[in-house]
């Protein structure tokens, strides 16, 4: 199966999931799971990146006189 990559806001993904929730579970459960799995991985990655401290500056502050 050919794949495509989409870039969507969290709110847009939630709207898609809401729409899929109105369809027969047997037809969409695998797709819903795939969307949730990929989204969760991206959110964890983004949260981990935000939690990383900024690299220390190469300059040391001058000592007070």
PyMOL Python script that loads the backbone (N, CA, C, O; Angstrom):
from pymol import cmd

cmd.read_pdbstr("""\
ATOM      1  N   UNK A   1       0.854  -1.176   0.000  1.00  0.00           N
ATOM      2  CA  UNK A   1       0.000   0.000   0.000  1.00  0.00           C
ATOM      3  C   UNK A   1       0.897   1.235   0.000  1.00  0.00           C
ATOM      4  O   UNK A   1       1.840   1.326   0.785  1.00  0.00           O
ATOM      5  N   UNK A   2       0.600   2.172  -0.874  1.00  0.00           N
ATOM      6  CA  UNK A   2       1.351   3.421  -0.935  1.00  0.00           C
ATOM      7  C   UNK A   2       0.987   4.290   0.263  1.00  0.00           C
ATOM      8  O   UNK A   2      -0.182   4.364   0.641  1.00  0.00           O
ATOM      9  N   UNK A   3       1.974   4.945   0.860  1.00  0.00           N
ATOM     10  CA  UNK A   3       1.743   5.787   2.031  1.00  0.00           C
ATOM     11  C   UNK A   3       1.929   7.251   1.688  1.00  0.00           C
ATOM     12  O   UNK A   3       2.662   7.603   0.764  1.00  0.00           O
ATOM     13  N   UNK A   4       1.246   8.104   2.457  1.00  0.00           N
ATOM     14  CA  UNK A   4       1.449   9.548   2.375  1.00  0.00           C
ATOM     15  C   UNK A   4       1.681  10.060   3.789  1.00  0.00           C
ATOM     16  O   UNK A   4       1.275   9.422   4.760  1.00  0.00           O
ATOM     17  N   UNK A   5       2.321  11.188   3.901  1.00  0.00           N
ATOM     18  CA  UNK A   5       2.563  11.840   5.187  1.00  0.00           C
ATOM     19  C   UNK A   5       1.688  13.080   5.257  1.00  0.00           C
ATOM     20  O   UNK A   5       1.617  13.849   4.298  1.00  0.00           O
ATOM     21  N   UNK A   6       1.029  13.276   6.375  1.00  0.00           N
ATOM     22  CA  UNK A   6       0.195  14.454   6.590  1.00  0.00           C
ATOM     23  C   UNK A   6       0.737  15.236   7.774  1.00  0.00           C
ATOM     24  O   UNK A   6       1.356  14.668   8.674  1.00  0.00           O
ATOM     25  N   UNK A   7       0.509  16.511   7.768  1.00  0.00           N
ATOM     26  CA  UNK A   7       0.867  17.351   8.898  1.00  0.00           C
ATOM     27  C   UNK A   7      -0.408  18.040   9.363  1.00  0.00           C
ATOM     28  O   UNK A   7      -0.950  18.900   8.670  1.00  0.00           O
ATOM     29  N   UNK A   8      -0.879  17.653  10.543  1.00  0.00           N
ATOM     30  CA  UNK A   8      -2.148  18.159  11.069  1.00  0.00           C
ATOM     31  C   UNK A   8      -1.972  18.635  12.503  1.00  0.00           C
ATOM     32  O   UNK A   8      -1.119  18.139  13.238  1.00  0.00           O
ATOM     33  N   UNK A   9      -2.791  19.602  12.886  1.00  0.00           N
ATOM     34  CA  UNK A   9      -2.818  20.047  14.287  1.00  0.00           C
ATOM     35  C   UNK A   9      -3.521  18.977  15.118  1.00  0.00           C
ATOM     36  O   UNK A   9      -4.328  18.208  14.595  1.00  0.00           O
ATOM     37  N   UNK A  10      -3.215  18.932  16.401  1.00  0.00           N
ATOM     38  CA  UNK A  10      -3.840  17.952  17.293  1.00  0.00           C
ATOM     39  C   UNK A  10      -5.359  18.045  17.217  1.00  0.00           C
ATOM     40  O   UNK A  10      -6.047  17.024  17.214  1.00  0.00           O
ATOM     41  N   UNK A  11      -5.883  19.266  17.157  1.00  0.00           N
ATOM     42  CA  UNK A  11      -7.331  19.449  17.096  1.00  0.00           C
ATOM     43  C   UNK A  11      -7.914  18.826  15.824  1.00  0.00           C
ATOM     44  O   UNK A  11      -9.012  18.271  15.848  1.00  0.00           O
ATOM     45  N   UNK A  12      -7.181  18.921  14.724  1.00  0.00           N
ATOM     46  CA  UNK A  12      -7.636  18.336  13.465  1.00  0.00           C
ATOM     47  C   UNK A  12      -7.635  16.812  13.529  1.00  0.00           C
ATOM     48  O   UNK A  12      -8.555  16.163  13.030  1.00  0.00           O
ATOM     49  N   UNK A  13      -6.605  16.248  14.140  1.00  0.00           N
ATOM     50  CA  UNK A  13      -6.543  14.793  14.295  1.00  0.00           C
ATOM     51  C   UNK A  13      -7.692  14.324  15.184  1.00  0.00           C
ATOM     52  O   UNK A  13      -8.323  13.304  14.906  1.00  0.00           O
ATOM     53  N   UNK A  14      -7.956  15.065  16.241  1.00  0.00           N
ATOM     54  CA  UNK A  14      -9.068  14.693  17.124  1.00  0.00           C
ATOM     55  C   UNK A  14     -10.399  14.737  16.380  1.00  0.00           C
ATOM     56  O   UNK A  14     -11.265  13.896  16.621  1.00  0.00           O
ATOM     57  N   UNK A  15     -10.574  15.695  15.487  1.00  0.00           N
ATOM     58  CA  UNK A  15     -11.794  15.781  14.697  1.00  0.00           C
ATOM     59  C   UNK A  15     -11.921  14.579  13.752  1.00  0.00           C
ATOM     60  O   UNK A  15     -13.010  14.030  13.583  1.00  0.00           O
ATOM     61  N   UNK A  16     -10.824  14.183  13.152  1.00  0.00           N
ATOM     62  CA  UNK A  16     -10.833  12.991  12.293  1.00  0.00           C
ATOM     63  C   UNK A  16     -11.201  11.759  13.110  1.00  0.00           C
ATOM     64  O   UNK A  16     -12.026  10.951  12.684  1.00  0.00           O
ATOM     65  N   UNK A  17     -10.592  11.616  14.277  1.00  0.00           N
ATOM     66  CA  UNK A  17     -10.901  10.468  15.137  1.00  0.00           C
ATOM     67  C   UNK A  17     -12.364  10.471  15.569  1.00  0.00           C
ATOM     68  O   UNK A  17     -12.995   9.418  15.658  1.00  0.00           O
ATOM     69  N   UNK A  18     -12.893  11.653  15.833  1.00  0.00           N
ATOM     70  CA  UNK A  18     -14.310  11.764  16.201  1.00  0.00           C
ATOM     71  C   UNK A  18     -15.191  11.279  15.047  1.00  0.00           C
ATOM     72  O   UNK A  18     -16.152  10.540  15.262  1.00  0.00           O
ATOM     73  N   UNK A  19     -14.861  11.693  13.839  1.00  0.00           N
ATOM     74  CA  UNK A  19     -15.623  11.244  12.674  1.00  0.00           C
ATOM     75  C   UNK A  19     -15.514   9.746  12.470  1.00  0.00           C
ATOM     76  O   UNK A  19     -16.507   9.088  12.159  1.00  0.00           O
ATOM     77  N   UNK A  20     -14.321   9.201  12.641  1.00  0.00           N
ATOM     78  CA  UNK A  20     -14.143   7.757  12.507  1.00  0.00           C
ATOM     79  C   UNK A  20     -14.928   7.005  13.575  1.00  0.00           C
ATOM     80  O   UNK A  20     -15.390   5.886  13.352  1.00  0.00           O
ATOM     81  N   UNK A  21     -15.071   7.635  14.734  1.00  0.00           N
ATOM     82  CA  UNK A  21     -15.831   7.012  15.820  1.00  0.00           C
ATOM     83  C   UNK A  21     -17.305   6.827  15.488  1.00  0.00           C
ATOM     84  O   UNK A  21     -17.993   6.036  16.134  1.00  0.00           O
ATOM     85  N   UNK A  22     -17.792   7.549  14.488  1.00  0.00           N
ATOM     86  CA  UNK A  22     -19.184   7.424  14.079  1.00  0.00           C
ATOM     87  C   UNK A  22     -19.395   6.296  13.066  1.00  0.00           C
ATOM     88  O   UNK A  22     -20.528   5.991  12.693  1.00  0.00           O
ATOM     89  N   UNK A  23     -18.292   5.679  12.624  1.00  0.00           N
ATOM     90  CA  UNK A  23     -18.384   4.588  11.659  1.00  0.00           C
ATOM     91  C   UNK A  23     -18.376   3.246  12.390  1.00  0.00           C
ATOM     92  O   UNK A  23     -18.155   3.189  13.600  1.00  0.00           O
ATOM     93  N   UNK A  24     -18.621   2.164  11.642  1.00  0.00           N
ATOM     94  CA  UNK A  24     -18.616   0.835  12.236  1.00  0.00           C
ATOM     95  C   UNK A  24     -17.228   0.525  12.792  1.00  0.00           C
ATOM     96  O   UNK A  24     -16.218   0.663  12.101  1.00  0.00           O
ATOM     97  N   UNK A  25     -17.204   0.107  14.042  1.00  0.00           N
ATOM     98  CA  UNK A  25     -15.948  -0.186  14.732  1.00  0.00           C
ATOM     99  C   UNK A  25     -15.107  -1.182  13.940  1.00  0.00           C
ATOM    100  O   UNK A  25     -13.897  -0.998  13.808  1.00  0.00           O
ATOM    101  N   UNK A  26     -15.717  -2.208  13.424  1.00  0.00           N
ATOM    102  CA  UNK A  26     -14.980  -3.253  12.710  1.00  0.00           C
ATOM    103  C   UNK A  26     -14.243  -2.709  11.489  1.00  0.00           C
ATOM    104  O   UNK A  26     -13.223  -3.265  11.082  1.00  0.00           O
ATOM    105  N   UNK A  27     -14.749  -1.632  10.907  1.00  0.00           N
ATOM    106  CA  UNK A  27     -14.125  -1.059   9.713  1.00  0.00           C
ATOM    107  C   UNK A  27     -12.980  -0.112  10.047  1.00  0.00           C
ATOM    108  O   UNK A  27     -12.059   0.039   9.244  1.00  0.00           O
ATOM    109  N   UNK A  28     -13.015   0.526  11.209  1.00  0.00           N
ATOM    110  CA  UNK A  28     -12.060   1.609  11.477  1.00  0.00           C
ATOM    111  C   UNK A  28     -11.127   1.392  12.661  1.00  0.00           C
ATOM    112  O   UNK A  28     -10.228   2.203  12.881  1.00  0.00           O
ATOM    113  N   UNK A  29     -11.315   0.319  13.432  1.00  0.00           N
ATOM    114  CA  UNK A  29     -10.523   0.188  14.660  1.00  0.00           C
ATOM    115  C   UNK A  29      -9.027   0.143  14.383  1.00  0.00           C
ATOM    116  O   UNK A  29      -8.251   0.719  15.145  1.00  0.00           O
ATOM    117  N   UNK A  30      -8.601  -0.523  13.318  1.00  0.00           N
ATOM    118  CA  UNK A  30      -7.169  -0.602  13.015  1.00  0.00           C
ATOM    119  C   UNK A  30      -6.627   0.773  12.617  1.00  0.00           C
ATOM    120  O   UNK A  30      -5.522   1.143  13.013  1.00  0.00           O
ATOM    121  N   UNK A  31      -7.398   1.521  11.841  1.00  0.00           N
ATOM    122  CA  UNK A  31      -6.974   2.861  11.428  1.00  0.00           C
ATOM    123  C   UNK A  31      -6.895   3.801  12.632  1.00  0.00           C
ATOM    124  O   UNK A  31      -5.941   4.569  12.759  1.00  0.00           O
ATOM    125  N   UNK A  32      -7.880   3.742  13.500  1.00  0.00           N
ATOM    126  CA  UNK A  32      -7.871   4.575  14.711  1.00  0.00           C
ATOM    127  C   UNK A  32      -6.639   4.238  15.554  1.00  0.00           C
ATOM    128  O   UNK A  32      -5.959   5.136  16.051  1.00  0.00           O
ATOM    129  N   UNK A  33      -6.359   2.967  15.711  1.00  0.00           N
ATOM    130  CA  UNK A  33      -5.188   2.552  16.480  1.00  0.00           C
ATOM    131  C   UNK A  33      -3.890   3.042  15.870  1.00  0.00           C
ATOM    132  O   UNK A  33      -2.978   3.460  16.585  1.00  0.00           O
ATOM    133  N   UNK A  34      -3.806   2.991  14.540  1.00  0.00           N
ATOM    134  CA  UNK A  34      -2.597   3.448  13.853  1.00  0.00           C
ATOM    135  C   UNK A  34      -2.400   4.953  14.034  1.00  0.00           C
ATOM    136  O   UNK A  34      -1.283   5.412  14.272  1.00  0.00           O
ATOM    137  N   UNK A  35      -3.476   5.709  13.922  1.00  0.00           N
ATOM    138  CA  UNK A  35      -3.402   7.166  14.121  1.00  0.00           C
ATOM    139  C   UNK A  35      -2.969   7.472  15.551  1.00  0.00           C
ATOM    140  O   UNK A  35      -2.088   8.303  15.770  1.00  0.00           O
ATOM    141  N   UNK A  36      -3.587   6.801  16.524  1.00  0.00           N
ATOM    142  CA  UNK A  36      -3.256   7.058  17.926  1.00  0.00           C
ATOM    143  C   UNK A  36      -1.815   6.680  18.240  1.00  0.00           C
ATOM    144  O   UNK A  36      -1.132   7.391  18.977  1.00  0.00           O
ATOM    145  N   UNK A  37      -1.352   5.574  17.690  1.00  0.00           N
ATOM    146  CA  UNK A  37       0.020   5.135  17.938  1.00  0.00           C
ATOM    147  C   UNK A  37       1.033   6.135  17.383  1.00  0.00           C
ATOM    148  O   UNK A  37       1.993   6.496  18.064  1.00  0.00           O
ATOM    149  N   UNK A  38       0.816   6.579  16.149  1.00  0.00           N
ATOM    150  CA  UNK A  38       1.746   7.529  15.544  1.00  0.00           C
ATOM    151  C   UNK A  38       1.703   8.881  16.251  1.00  0.00           C
ATOM    152  O   UNK A  38       2.739   9.511  16.462  1.00  0.00           O
ATOM    153  N   UNK A  39       0.516   9.318  16.612  1.00  0.00           N
ATOM    154  CA  UNK A  39       0.379  10.605  17.306  1.00  0.00           C
ATOM    155  C   UNK A  39       1.057  10.551  18.670  1.00  0.00           C
ATOM    156  O   UNK A  39       1.759  11.487  19.053  1.00  0.00           O
ATOM    157  N   UNK A  40       0.852   9.471  19.394  1.00  0.00           N
ATOM    158  CA  UNK A  40       1.451   9.347  20.722  1.00  0.00           C
ATOM    159  C   UNK A  40       2.974   9.390  20.637  1.00  0.00           C
ATOM    160  O   UNK A  40       3.629  10.026  21.463  1.00  0.00           O
ATOM    161  N   UNK A  41       3.535   8.714  19.636  1.00  0.00           N
ATOM    162  CA  UNK A  41       4.988   8.729  19.463  1.00  0.00           C
ATOM    163  C   UNK A  41       5.511  10.122  19.186  1.00  0.00           C
ATOM    164  O   UNK A  41       6.554  10.511  19.712  1.00  0.00           O
ATOM    165  N   UNK A  42       4.795  10.881  18.362  1.00  0.00           N
ATOM    166  CA  UNK A  42       5.225  12.241  18.038  1.00  0.00           C
ATOM    167  C   UNK A  42       5.085  13.164  19.241  1.00  0.00           C
ATOM    168  O   UNK A  42       5.940  14.020  19.465  1.00  0.00           O
ATOM    169  N   UNK A  43       4.034  13.003  20.005  1.00  0.00           N
ATOM    170  CA  UNK A  43       3.827  13.844  21.181  1.00  0.00           C
ATOM    171  C   UNK A  43       4.891  13.543  22.232  1.00  0.00           C
ATOM    172  O   UNK A  43       5.423  14.463  22.853  1.00  0.00           O
ATOM    173  N   UNK A  44       5.207  12.258  22.439  1.00  0.00           N
ATOM    174  CA  UNK A  44       6.270  11.904  23.395  1.00  0.00           C
ATOM    175  C   UNK A  44       7.599  12.510  22.953  1.00  0.00           C
ATOM    176  O   UNK A  44       8.342  13.047  23.774  1.00  0.00           O
ATOM    177  N   UNK A  45       7.897  12.425  21.657  1.00  0.00           N
ATOM    178  CA  UNK A  45       9.146  12.979  21.131  1.00  0.00           C
ATOM    179  C   UNK A  45       9.197  14.487  21.342  1.00  0.00           C
ATOM    180  O   UNK A  45      10.221  15.021  21.767  1.00  0.00           O
ATOM    181  N   UNK A  46       8.090  15.178  21.047  1.00  0.00           N
ATOM    182  CA  UNK A  46       8.042  16.635  21.207  1.00  0.00           C
ATOM    183  C   UNK A  46       8.181  17.019  22.677  1.00  0.00           C
ATOM    184  O   UNK A  46       8.880  17.980  23.000  1.00  0.00           O
ATOM    185  N   UNK A  47       7.527  16.282  23.565  1.00  0.00           N
ATOM    186  CA  UNK A  47       7.620  16.581  24.996  1.00  0.00           C
ATOM    187  C   UNK A  47       9.027  16.336  25.519  1.00  0.00           C
ATOM    188  O   UNK A  47       9.520  17.092  26.356  1.00  0.00           O
ATOM    189  N   UNK A  48       9.674  15.286  25.030  1.00  0.00           N
ATOM    190  CA  UNK A  48      11.043  14.995  25.460  1.00  0.00           C
ATOM    191  C   UNK A  48      11.993  16.089  24.986  1.00  0.00           C
ATOM    192  O   UNK A  48      12.906  16.484  25.712  1.00  0.00           O
ATOM    193  N   UNK A  49      11.776  16.576  23.768  1.00  0.00           N
ATOM    194  CA  UNK A  49      12.634  17.634  23.242  1.00  0.00           C
ATOM    195  C   UNK A  49      12.471  18.922  24.038  1.00  0.00           C
ATOM    196  O   UNK A  49      13.443  19.645  24.257  1.00  0.00           O
ATOM    197  N   UNK A  50      11.253  19.211  24.470  1.00  0.00           N
ATOM    198  CA  UNK A  50      11.009  20.416  25.260  1.00  0.00           C
ATOM    199  C   UNK A  50      11.602  20.292  26.656  1.00  0.00           C
ATOM    200  O   UNK A  50      11.975  21.295  27.263  1.00  0.00           O
ATOM    201  N   UNK A  51      11.689  19.077  27.166  1.00  0.00           N
ATOM    202  CA  UNK A  51      12.192  18.866  28.519  1.00  0.00           C
ATOM    203  C   UNK A  51      13.713  18.936  28.587  1.00  0.00           C
ATOM    204  O   UNK A  51      14.270  19.072  29.677  1.00  0.00           O
ATOM    205  N   UNK A  52      14.396  18.847  27.452  1.00  0.00           N
ATOM    206  CA  UNK A  52      15.855  18.898  27.432  1.00  0.00           C
ATOM    207  C   UNK A  52      16.320  20.307  27.790  1.00  0.00           C
ATOM    208  O   UNK A  52      15.807  21.282  27.241  1.00  0.00           O
ATOM    209  N   UNK A  53      17.280  20.427  28.698  1.00  0.00           N
ATOM    210  CA  UNK A  53      17.809  21.767  29.020  1.00  0.00           C
ATOM    211  C   UNK A  53      18.592  22.324  27.837  1.00  0.00           C
ATOM    212  O   UNK A  53      19.161  21.579  27.039  1.00  0.00           O
ATOM    213  N   UNK A  54      18.604  23.626  27.745  1.00  0.00           N
ATOM    214  CA  UNK A  54      19.361  24.299  26.683  1.00  0.00           C
ATOM    215  C   UNK A  54      20.839  24.038  26.908  1.00  0.00           C
ATOM    216  O   UNK A  54      21.283  23.976  28.055  1.00  0.00           O
ATOM    217  N   UNK A  55      21.610  23.883  25.837  1.00  0.00           N
ATOM    218  CA  UNK A  55      23.052  23.648  25.998  1.00  0.00           C
ATOM    219  C   UNK A  55      23.710  24.828  26.705  1.00  0.00           C
ATOM    220  O   UNK A  55      23.340  25.983  26.496  1.00  0.00           O
ATOM    221  N   UNK A  56      24.686  24.515  27.541  1.00  0.00           N
ATOM    222  CA  UNK A  56      25.401  25.555  28.279  1.00  0.00           C
ATOM    223  C   UNK A  56      26.206  26.411  27.317  1.00  0.00           C
ATOM    224  O   UNK A  56      26.722  25.916  26.315  1.00  0.00           O
ATOM    225  N   UNK A  57      26.307  27.666  27.618  1.00  0.00           N
ATOM    226  CA  UNK A  57      27.095  28.581  26.797  1.00  0.00           C
ATOM    227  C   UNK A  57      28.570  28.289  26.982  1.00  0.00           C
ATOM    228  O   UNK A  57      29.008  27.871  28.054  1.00  0.00           O
ATOM    229  N   UNK A  58      29.327  28.517  25.921  1.00  0.00           N
ATOM    230  CA  UNK A  58      30.765  28.299  25.990  1.00  0.00           C
ATOM    231  C   UNK A  58      31.453  29.403  26.801  1.00  0.00           C
ATOM    232  O   UNK A  58      32.598  29.237  27.221  1.00  0.00           O
ATOM    233  N   UNK A  59      30.772  30.512  27.021  1.00  0.00           N
ATOM    234  CA  UNK A  59      31.359  31.615  27.761  1.00  0.00           C
ATOM    235  C   UNK A  59      31.040  31.472  29.230  1.00  0.00           C
ATOM    236  O   UNK A  59      29.896  31.203  29.596  1.00  0.00           O
ATOM    237  N   UNK A  60      32.027  31.649  30.068  1.00  0.00           N
ATOM    238  CA  UNK A  60      31.792  31.628  31.509  1.00  0.00           C
ATOM    239  C   UNK A  60      31.576  33.060  31.969  1.00  0.00           C
ATOM    240  O   UNK A  60      32.257  33.971  31.499  1.00  0.00           O
ATOM    241  N   UNK A  61      30.644  33.265  32.876  1.00  0.00           N
ATOM    242  CA  UNK A  61      30.387  34.631  33.336  1.00  0.00           C
ATOM    243  C   UNK A  61      31.597  35.185  34.073  1.00  0.00           C
ATOM    244  O   UNK A  61      32.335  34.452  34.732  1.00  0.00           O
ATOM    245  N   UNK A  62      31.782  36.475  33.949  1.00  0.00           N
ATOM    246  CA  UNK A  62      32.890  37.125  34.624  1.00  0.00           C
ATOM    247  C   UNK A  62      32.644  37.131  36.131  1.00  0.00           C
ATOM    248  O   UNK A  62      31.513  37.288  36.590  1.00  0.00           O
ATOM    249  N   UNK A  63      33.715  36.959  36.882  1.00  0.00           N
ATOM    250  CA  UNK A  63      33.604  36.975  38.338  1.00  0.00           C
ATOM    251  C   UNK A  63      33.360  38.399  38.805  1.00  0.00           C
ATOM    252  O   UNK A  63      33.941  39.340  38.264  1.00  0.00           O
ATOM    253  N   UNK A  64      32.495  38.563  39.817  1.00  0.00           N
ATOM    254  CA  UNK A  64      32.254  39.922  40.328  1.00  0.00           C
ATOM    255  C   UNK A  64      33.506  40.468  41.008  1.00  0.00           C
ATOM    256  O   UNK A  64      34.291  39.712  41.580  1.00  0.00           O
ATOM    257  N   UNK A  65      33.687  41.792  40.941  1.00  0.00           N
ATOM    258  CA  UNK A  65      34.853  42.439  41.560  1.00  0.00           C
ATOM    259  C   UNK A  65      34.592  42.777  42.969  1.00  0.00           C
ATOM    260  O   UNK A  65      35.463  43.326  43.644  1.00  0.00           O
TER     261      UNK A  65
END
""", "prot")
cmd.dss("prot")
cmd.show_as("cartoon", "prot")
cmd.util.cbc("prot")
cmd.orient("prot")
